[in-house]
């Protein structure tokens, strides 16, 4: 199955998902103009839930969170089930994707990963009083796309119970999604040979704003955290309010400007290569098999692919291309560690951002299933990316096909008449 991008002309009344907007943003198109057009469509047809949800996605993409939530609420008041039809019809599979209301980082963006596939996506936004669609649409498998958050835990617990004996295969079990919480993930991934994930601990503001008299250690109710350290709010994504702090005074200055109530703190690990540059990669684990998504190079420890100079510097792209081409050597080098990571996380599909330390350890920054994986980078700049991303897409599709086939075989065996004893 070859995956191809969606056409650029979008049917005006369809639900589009995130993929077309992300593709437009990467291509440098004007999202504000797209938002204005979406707003006009809503004005012409205010009862169309699809149009409200498209507008909501655009608002979130533009950083307009208040407008994003308001328009999303309007959409979900009208409808909670939104279909993204496969480019290839008839579809090979219909996947029911369970999601929660939220911004573009709240759920796994499967429409980006499966853009151009032959899989219909039935995106259902759950609520406390409506965990599953009613009536239930025809589907071949269920994928739980909900990202971990404290407010999602009760919903995940209820889903785990409700889907425990579901007749169709369920991928990314609701019981295992809390494993991606930063502190929990750091506990799960400790003591794996060849893996380094800094111990991550949760703190409330009241604890951090207490009397700190030492400038080297941060007193806690257990062991101290030694500066420098990394801090971020609980709900931080894409580096929002992420900072490196060198002292207790820097911590208090950080708390004065960041108003969050809860934070994650971890020791800072200097992961510079011998040439003084930082290198961070994203890896997808599909049914335990590792695939490279990208690798960014920067002179700053906090790396984001879009501002690491990958678009501007051909030398960096050449190094990324070589890393991706030789990824089999990487997976062989870290084979046992990657297998242990997948086993401990317990998710069918998960991604992690990481690096290699100078002593050859696999350093894990964060791991979850809501990271964006896509095939939208401009071919003129990134001709080497298409095949590695298609490998992920094919592996994900094959995982679905295999799980559905195995489930069908089990049901057939259970329903077939058993031979009488002779």
Secondary structure per residue as TSV (DSSP state, phi and psi in degrees):
chain	resnum	aa	ss	phi	psi
A	1	X	-	360.0	118.2
A	2	X	-	-95.4	127.8
A	3	X	-	-89.0	134.7
A	4	X	-	-128.5	148.5
A	5	X	-	-66.4	157.7
A	6	X	-	-66.1	154.9
A	7	X	-	-66.5	153.8
A	8	X	S	-76.9	-26.5
A	9	X	S	-76.8	119.2
A	10	X	-	-103.2	125.8
A	11	X	-	-55.6	129.9
A	12	X	T	-67.0	-24.0
A	13	X	T	-103.4	-1.9
A	14	X	S	-82.1	158.0
A	15	X	-	-81.9	129.5
A	16	X	-	-100.7	-22.0
A	17	X	T	74.9	-162.9
A	18	X	T	-88.8	-31.1
A	19	X	H	-53.6	-49.4
A	20	X	H	-61.8	-34.5
A	21	X	H	-73.8	-39.0
A	22	X	H	-64.5	-42.2
A	23	X	H	-61.8	-43.1
A	24	X	H	-64.1	-40.2
A	25	X	H	-63.4	-44.9
A	26	X	H	-62.8	-34.9
A	27	X	T	-79.6	-2.4
A	28	X	T	82.6	17.4
A	29	X	-	-76.2	162.4
A	30	X	-	-85.9	101.7
A	31	X	H	-68.9	-27.3
A	32	X	H	-65.2	-38.9
A	33	X	H	-66.3	-38.1
A	34	X	H	-64.5	-38.6
A	35	X	H	-65.6	-39.5
A	36	X	H	-63.0	-42.4
A	37	X	H	-64.3	-40.6
A	38	X	H	-64.2	-38.3
A	39	X	H	-64.5	-39.3
A	40	X	H	-64.8	-38.3
A	41	X	H	-64.2	-41.0
A	42	X	H	-62.3	-41.9
A	43	X	H	-61.1	-32.9
A	44	X	H	-79.1	-24.3
A	45	X	-	-144.5	73.9
A	46	X	T	-69.5	-8.5
A	47	X	T	-95.3	4.6
A	48	X	-	-90.6	104.4
A	49	X	H	-61.6	-37.4
A	50	X	H	-55.5	-42.7
A	51	X	H	-68.7	-39.5
A	52	X	H	-62.4	-40.8
A	53	X	H	-71.4	-36.3
A	54	X	H	-59.9	-44.8
A	55	X	H	-62.3	-39.8
A	56	X	H	-60.1	-46.4
A	57	X	H	-60.7	-40.0
A	58	X	H	-64.9	-40.6
A	59	X	H	-62.0	-44.6
A	60	X	H	-63.4	-40.2
A	61	X	H	-63.8	-28.5
A	62	X	T	-89.4	2.6
A	63	X	T	80.9	11.0
A	64	X	-	-92.2	76.5
A	65	X	H	-66.2	-42.8
A	66	X	H	-61.6	-45.2
A	67	X	H	-67.2	-34.3
A	68	X	H	-61.9	-45.8
A	69	X	H	-68.7	-39.3
A	70	X	H	-63.0	-45.8
A	71	X	H	-72.4	-32.0
A	72	X	H	-65.5	-42.8
A	73	X	H	-59.8	-38.0
A	74	X	H	-64.2	-41.8
A	75	X	H	-62.5	-46.8
A	76	X	H	-74.2	-19.1
A	77	X	H	-70.3	-22.6
A	78	X	H	-94.9	-34.9
A	79	X	-	-162.1	151.9
A	80	X	S	-121.8	-9.7
A	81	X	E	-111.4	122.9
A	82	X	E	-130.0	127.4
A	83	X	E	-104.1	135.8
A	84	X	E	-113.5	105.8
A	85	X	-	-73.6	143.6
A	86	X	-	-61.8	148.5
A	87	X	S	-63.9	-38.1
A	88	X	S	-92.1	123.3
A	89	X	S	-124.8	143.4
A	90	X	S	-70.4	148.2
A	91	X	-	-67.2	146.0
A	92	X	S	-74.0	-33.4
A	93	X	E	-145.2	153.4
A	94	X	E	-119.1	117.8
A	95	X	E	-109.4	119.5
A	96	X	E	-83.7	117.4
A	97	X	E	-107.6	116.2
A	98	X	E	-91.7	126.4
A	99	X	E	-132.1	169.2
A	100	X	E	-120.0	152.2
A	101	X	S	-59.2	144.3
A	102	X	S	161.2	-175.5
A	103	X	S	-79.3	-172.1
A	104	X	T	-70.5	-9.0
A	105	X	T	-99.0	4.0
A	106	X	S	-80.5	-23.1
A	107	X	B	-138.2	159.8
A	108	X	-	-63.5	123.1
A	109	X	-	-82.3	71.8
A	110	X	H	-63.9	-27.4
A	111	X	H	-66.1	-25.7
A	112	X	H	-73.1	-44.9
A	113	X	H	-65.2	-39.6
A	114	X	T	-102.6	18.1
A	115	X	T	-56.4	128.8
A	116	X	T	81.5	11.1
A	117	X	S	-87.3	-173.8
A	118	X	S	-109.1	31.9
A	119	X	E	-117.4	121.1
A	120	X	E	-74.4	134.0
A	121	X	E	-107.5	123.8
A	122	X	E	-108.6	92.3
A	123	X	E	-84.8	115.7
A	124	X	E	-115.1	125.5
A	125	X	E	-92.6	110.9
A	126	X	E	-78.2	163.5
A	127	X	B	-144.7	164.1
A	128	X	T	-55.8	-31.9
A	129	X	T	-100.3	7.5
A	130	X	B	-153.3	77.4
A	131	X	S	-71.7	-29.2
A	132	X	S	-134.5	154.7
A	133	X	-	-63.9	149.4
A	134	X	S	-144.0	114.9
A	135	X	S	-73.3	156.9
A	136	X	-	-75.2	124.6
A	137	X	-	-72.8	154.9
A	138	X	-	-61.1	131.5
A	139	X	-	-153.2	155.4
A	140	X	S	-99.9	-23.1
A	141	X	E	-159.5	164.0
A	142	X	E	-119.9	136.1
A	143	X	E	-123.6	125.6
A	144	X	E	-91.7	109.0
A	145	X	-	-95.9	-0.3
A	146	X	B	-67.9	124.9
A	147	X	-	-75.5	152.4
A	148	X	-	-72.3	139.1
A	149	X	-	-163.4	151.5
A	150	X	G	-53.2	-39.4
A	151	X	G	-72.8	-14.0
A	152	X	G	-90.7	-14.4
A	153	X	H	-58.8	-45.5
A	154	X	H	-61.1	-40.0
A	155	X	H	-64.6	-41.3
A	156	X	H	-64.8	-39.3
A	157	X	H	-64.1	-41.2
A	158	X	H	-66.7	-39.9
A	159	X	H	-63.9	-40.5
A	160	X	H	-58.1	-41.0
A	161	X	H	-71.4	-43.3
A	162	X	H	-68.5	-32.6
A	163	X	T	-98.5	7.8
A	164	X	T	-58.4	-34.9
A	165	X	T	-124.2	37.8
A	166	X	-	-66.5	138.9
A	167	X	S	-68.3	-28.0
A	168	X	S	-95.0	155.6
A	169	X	E	-63.6	142.3
A	170	X	E	-115.8	121.4
A	171	X	E	-104.4	145.1
A	172	X	S	58.0	70.9
A	173	X	-	-50.6	140.3
A	174	X	H	-60.7	-26.7
A	175	X	H	-68.9	-27.7
A	176	X	H	-95.9	-15.0
A	177	X	H	-59.9	-37.6
A	178	X	G	-61.2	-14.1
A	179	X	G	-63.0	-19.1
A	180	X	G	-83.7	-10.4
A	181	X	S	-56.1	137.2
A	182	X	H	-55.9	-46.2
A	183	X	H	-67.7	-42.3
A	184	X	H	-64.3	-43.2
A	185	X	H	-61.9	-40.3
A	186	X	H	-65.8	-33.3
A	187	X	H	-70.2	-42.5
A	188	X	H	-64.0	-34.0
A	189	X	T	-97.6	9.2
A	190	X	T	-73.8	155.1
A	191	X	T	61.9	27.8
A	192	X	-	-96.3	125.0
A	193	X	T	-59.6	124.9
A	194	X	T	88.8	2.1
A	195	X	E	-118.0	135.8
A	196	X	E	-126.1	112.1
A	197	X	-	-125.4	112.9
A	198	X	-	-54.7	135.9
A	199	X	-	-56.8	125.1
A	200	X	E	-112.1	131.3
A	201	X	E	-128.9	149.3
A	202	X	E	-95.1	137.1
A	203	X	E	-134.1	146.7
A	204	X	E	-96.6	160.2
A	205	X	H	-58.3	-39.3
A	206	X	H	-59.5	-38.8
A	207	X	H	-65.7	-42.7
A	208	X	H	-76.1	-23.0
A	209	X	T	-94.1	11.0
A	210	X	S	-71.9	-175.4
A	211	X	-	-74.6	108.8
A	212	X	-	-109.8	111.5
A	213	X	-	-101.8	-20.2
A	214	X	-	-97.0	148.2
A	215	X	S	-101.7	-2.0
A	216	X	S	-106.5	-35.6
A	217	X	E	-120.1	150.7
A	218	X	E	-103.0	107.5
A	219	X	-	-63.1	138.6
A	220	X	-	-136.7	-178.4
A	221	X	S	-77.6	-2.1
A	222	X	S	-132.8	-121.4
A	223	X	S	-83.7	151.5
A	224	X	-	-75.1	155.4
A	225	X	E	-101.0	129.2
A	226	X	E	-96.5	133.0
A	227	X	S	-72.7	149.1
A	228	X	S	-75.2	153.5
A	229	X	E	-137.9	163.3
A	230	X	E	-107.1	135.1
A	231	X	E	-132.0	145.8
A	232	X	E	-158.4	150.9
A	233	X	E	-65.8	158.4
A	234	X	T	-56.0	-40.2
A	235	X	T	-96.3	19.2
A	236	X	-	-75.3	134.3
A	237	X	-	-134.1	153.9
A	238	X	T	56.5	33.3
A	239	X	T	80.1	7.9
A	240	X	T	-64.3	121.2
A	241	X	T	59.5	24.0
A	242	X	-	-82.4	134.7
A	243	X	E	-150.0	156.8
A	244	X	E	-106.2	127.7
A	245	X	E	-115.0	136.1
A	246	X	-	-100.8	-11.6
A	247	X	S	-159.7	168.2
A	248	X	H	-63.5	-34.9
A	249	X	H	-64.2	-39.7
A	250	X	H	-65.4	-34.3
A	251	X	H	-62.8	-46.1
A	252	X	H	-65.7	-35.3
A	253	X	H	-66.1	-38.5
A	254	X	H	-62.7	-46.3
A	255	X	H	-65.1	-27.0
A	256	X	H	-70.5	-26.4
A	257	X	H	-105.7	-16.5
A	258	X	-	-110.7	120.7
A	259	X	-	-92.6	3.9
A	260	X	-	-60.0	157.5
A	261	X	S	-95.1	-24.5
A	262	X	E	-134.0	145.3
A	263	X	E	-138.9	154.8
A	264	X	E	-105.9	137.3
A	265	X	E	-129.8	137.5
A	266	X	E	-146.1	153.1
A	267	X	E	-65.2	145.5
A	268	X	-	-81.0	130.7
A	269	X	-	-109.4	121.1
A	270	X	-	-78.2	109.4
A	271	X	-	-110.1	24.7
A	272	X	-	-60.7	143.5
A	273	X	-	-78.8	175.7
A	274	X	T	-63.4	-23.5
A	275	X	T	-86.2	4.6
A	276	X	S	87.4	-2.5
A	277	X	-	-95.6	153.9
A	278	X	E	-98.5	139.7
A	279	X	E	-129.2	124.9
A	280	X	E	-128.0	134.8
A	281	X	E	-122.3	158.9
A	282	X	E	-115.5	130.8
A	283	X	E	-124.4	136.1
A	284	X	E	-103.4	135.3
A	285	X	E	-109.6	112.1
A	286	X	E	-111.6	110.7
A	287	X	T	50.7	39.4
A	288	X	T	87.4	-10.2
A	289	X	E	-92.4	133.5
A	290	X	E	-91.3	138.0
A	291	X	E	-136.1	143.9
A	292	X	E	-85.7	135.1
A	293	X	E	-99.4	-51.5
A	294	X	E	-165.7	170.5
A	295	X	E	-143.6	126.1
A	296	X	E	-114.2	149.8
A	297	X	E	-127.0	132.1
A	298	X	E	-151.2	159.7
A	299	X	S	-91.3	4.3
A	300	X	S	-117.2	144.3
A	301	X	S	-66.2	-31.2
A	302	X	S	-91.5	99.3
A	303	X	-	-100.2	127.8
A	304	X	-	-122.1	133.7
A	305	X	G	-56.5	-38.2
A	306	X	G	-71.4	-20.6
A	307	X	G	-122.6	22.3
A	308	X	T	-91.8	1.0
A	309	X	T	88.0	11.1
A	310	X	T	-69.0	-30.7
A	311	X	T	-77.9	-28.9
A	312	X	T	-93.1	-26.9
A	313	X	-	-114.7	111.9
A	314	X	H	-62.7	-32.3
A	315	X	H	-64.5	-38.8
A	316	X	H	-66.8	-41.1
A	317	X	H	-65.2	-36.2
A	318	X	H	-64.0	-39.5
A	319	X	H	-68.6	-40.2
A	320	X	H	-62.3	-43.0
A	321	X	H	-59.7	-41.9
A	322	X	H	-66.4	-41.3
A	323	X	H	-61.6	-42.8
A	324	X	H	-68.6	-38.0
A	325	X	H	-67.8	-30.2
A	326	X	T	-104.8	23.3
A	327	X	H	-63.6	-27.2
A	328	X	H	-59.4	-34.4
A	329	X	H	-66.9	-38.6
A	330	X	H	-61.7	-49.1
A	331	X	H	-64.7	-33.5
A	332	X	H	-67.5	-39.3
A	333	X	H	-65.8	-34.8
A	334	X	T	-113.2	25.7
A	335	X	H	-55.4	-50.5
A	336	X	H	-66.0	-40.4
A	337	X	H	-65.0	-43.3
A	338	X	H	-64.0	-40.0
A	339	X	H	-64.1	-39.9
A	340	X	H	-68.7	-38.9
A	341	X	H	-60.5	-48.9
A	342	X	H	-60.9	-43.9
A	343	X	H	-64.2	-42.7
A	344	X	H	-72.3	-33.3
A	345	X	H	-73.1	-36.1
A	346	X	-	74.1	19.6
A	347	X	-	-106.5	143.6
A	348	X	S	-69.0	-33.6
A	349	X	E	-139.0	124.1
A	350	X	E	-154.9	154.0
A	351	X	E	-125.9	156.8
A	352	X	E	-143.0	149.0
A	353	X	E	-99.8	133.5
A	354	X	E	-159.5	-171.8
A	355	X	E	-154.9	172.7
A	356	X	E	-108.8	130.2
A	357	X	-	-80.6	168.0
A	358	X	T	-60.7	-29.8
A	359	X	T	-89.8	11.0
A	360	X	S	88.8	9.0
A	361	X	-	-81.7	155.7
A	362	X	E	-91.7	107.1
A	363	X	E	-90.1	124.4
A	364	X	E	-106.1	123.6
A	365	X	E	-88.9	-50.7
A	366	X	E	-156.3	156.4
A	367	X	E	-145.2	126.7
A	368	X	E	-165.5	180.0
A	369	X	S	-106.4	5.6
A	370	X	-	-103.6	4.8
A	371	X	S	-66.4	147.4
A	372	X	-	-80.8	128.3
A	373	X	-	-125.8	126.0
A	374	X	-	-150.4	168.2
A	375	X	S	-120.5	48.9
A	376	X	-	-110.7	-3.2
A	377	X	S	-63.9	145.3
A	378	X	-	-62.9	122.0
A	379	X	T	-57.8	-31.4
A	380	X	T	-64.3	-33.6
A	381	X	T	-94.0	-33.4
A	382	X	-	-126.5	58.8
A	383	X	T	-65.3	-18.7
A	384	X	T	-84.2	-7.0
A	385	X	H	-87.5	-23.4
A	386	X	H	-58.3	-50.3
A	387	X	H	-66.2	-46.0
A	388	X	H	-58.8	-39.1
A	389	X	H	-70.3	-38.6
A	390	X	H	-63.2	-31.2
A	391	X	H	-61.6	-40.9
A	392	X	H	-64.7	-45.3
A	393	X	H	-60.2	-45.4
A	394	X	H	-65.6	-38.7
A	395	X	H	-65.8	-40.9
A	396	X	H	-64.3	-45.5
A	397	X	H	-60.6	-44.3
A	398	X	H	-66.1	-35.3
A	399	X	H	-60.4	-43.9
A	400	X	H	-62.3	-47.6
A	401	X	H	-59.0	-44.5
A	402	X	H	-65.4	-41.6
A	403	X	H	-67.1	-39.8
A	404	X	H	-66.2	-43.1
A	405	X	H	-63.0	-42.8
A	406	X	H	-64.4	-40.1
A	407	X	H	-65.2	-42.6
A	408	X	H	-62.2	-41.3
A	409	X	H	-64.3	-40.7
A	410	X	H	-65.1	-43.0
A	411	X	H	-64.3	-39.7
A	412	X	H	-64.6	-41.1
A	413	X	H	-65.6	-37.9
A	414	X	H	-69.1	-29.4
A	415	X	H	-92.0	-12.7
A	416	X	S	-75.4	143.2
A	417	X	-	-66.5	139.5
A	418	X	-	-88.1	140.6
A	419	X	-	-65.4	144.4
A	420	X	-	-73.8	146.2
A	421	X	-	-64.7	137.4
A	422	X	-	-85.1	360.0
